[in-house]
Amino acid sequence: MSKKLASGDLKIGECIYYPDFNYKFNLESGVMPYIDVSIKGDVGDDMLLAFYKMVEDFKNEPRLSEIVQEIRVNLFSYGGDIDAGLSIIDFVNKWNIETENKISFVSTGCIASMGIPIMLSGDKRYSYKSCRFLIHDVSCWLGYDRLKALEENMIGLVALKDMVKQMFKEKTKMKKGEIDKLFDKEHWFGSKEALEYGIIDEIYDF
């Protein structure tokens, strides 16, 4: 369920979605390299709906697809549900393959846990200087009453961890050994280190 806020933001469940409709002024000039959209919240179904809404809004402005080259999503997230995150990644990858108006990401505030793989799905990745990042091992809720169920879940978690590691290998400058080391424990770092890792392509210089 969505709710319009006084600020003009749209609250979708627990996720805040804000499309920057100031682009209407620039439409008259016929030149527009990108538009800004902001999405803030935990990775989950609500965030997935925010991405759907973003694309719907974009499609409802026919001229945008003709003059806008890039949709820059300003993302702020402490992470969340892995499966929802994978759905968002698939959605972004499919959009970027099928359209010329690529989805890119700008990291703002904090990008933690599953937020980083989502960032990696962007055509380009930017960051503000002050943004913080967190990589950690895969975690789960241990609400099992049978040892067998726990063992089976561990197999699935290892497979998920390998999948996420592969994303890092394909999308960053890091080698397997470096990635394995980062996932061994909680690792906080800043935008400069994120640039060195290849998680982002550029730091906003202001």
Secondary structure as the mmCIF struct_conf table of DSSP 4:
data_model
#
loop_
_struct_conf.conf_type_id
_struct_conf.id
_struct_conf.beg_label_comp_id
_struct_conf.beg_label_asym_id
_struct_conf.beg_label_seq_id
_struct_conf.end_label_comp_id
_struct_conf.end_label_asym_id
_struct_conf.end_label_seq_id
STRN STRN1 SER A 2 LYS A 4
TURN_TY1_P TURN_TY1_P1 ALA A 6 SER A 7
BEND BEND1 GLY A 8 GLY A 8
STRN STRN2 LEU A 10 ILE A 12
TURN_TY1_P TURN_TY1_P2 GLY A 13 GLU A 14
STRN STRN3 CYS A 15 PRO A 19
TURN_TY1_P TURN_TY1_P3 PHE A 21 ASN A 22
HELX_RH_AL_P HELX_RH_AL_P1 TYR A 23 LEU A 27
TURN_TY1_P TURN_TY1_P4 GLU A 28 GLY A 30
STRN STRN4 MET A 32 LYS A 40
BEND BEND2 GLY A 41 GLY A 41
STRN STRN5 VAL A 43 VAL A 43
BEND BEND3 GLY A 44 GLY A 44
HELX_RH_AL_P HELX_RH_AL_P2 ASP A 45 LYS A 59
TURN_TY1_P TURN_TY1_P5 ASN A 60 ASN A 60
BEND BEND4 GLU A 61 GLU A 61
TURN_TY1_P TURN_TY1_P6 PRO A 62 ARG A 63
HELX_RH_AL_P HELX_RH_AL_P3 LEU A 64 ILE A 67
STRN STRN6 VAL A 68 SER A 77
STRN STRN7 GLY A 80 GLY A 80
HELX_RH_AL_P HELX_RH_AL_P4 ILE A 82 GLU A 98
BEND BEND5 GLU A 100 ASN A 101
STRN STRN8 LYS A 102 ALA A 112
TURN_TY1_P TURN_TY1_P7 SER A 113 MET A 114
HELX_RH_AL_P HELX_RH_AL_P5 GLY A 115 LEU A 120
TURN_TY1_P TURN_TY1_P8 SER A 121 SER A 121
BEND BEND6 GLY A 122 LYS A 124
STRN STRN9 ARG A 125 SER A 127
TURN_TY1_P TURN_TY1_P9 LYS A 129 SER A 130
STRN STRN10 ARG A 132 ILE A 135
BEND BEND7 ASP A 145 ARG A 146
HELX_RH_AL_P HELX_RH_AL_P6 LEU A 147 LYS A 171
BEND BEND8 THR A 172 LYS A 173
HELX_RH_AL_P HELX_RH_AL_P7 LYS A 176 LEU A 182
TURN_TY1_P TURN_TY1_P10 PHE A 183 ASP A 184
BEND BEND9 LYS A 185 LYS A 185
STRN STRN11 HIS A 187 GLY A 190
HELX_RH_AL_P HELX_RH_AL_P8 SER A 191 TYR A 197
TURN_TY1_P TURN_TY1_P11 GLY A 198 GLY A 198
BEND BEND10 ILE A 199 ILE A 199
BEND BEND11 ASP A 201 ASP A 201
STRN STRN12 GLU A 202 ILE A 203
#
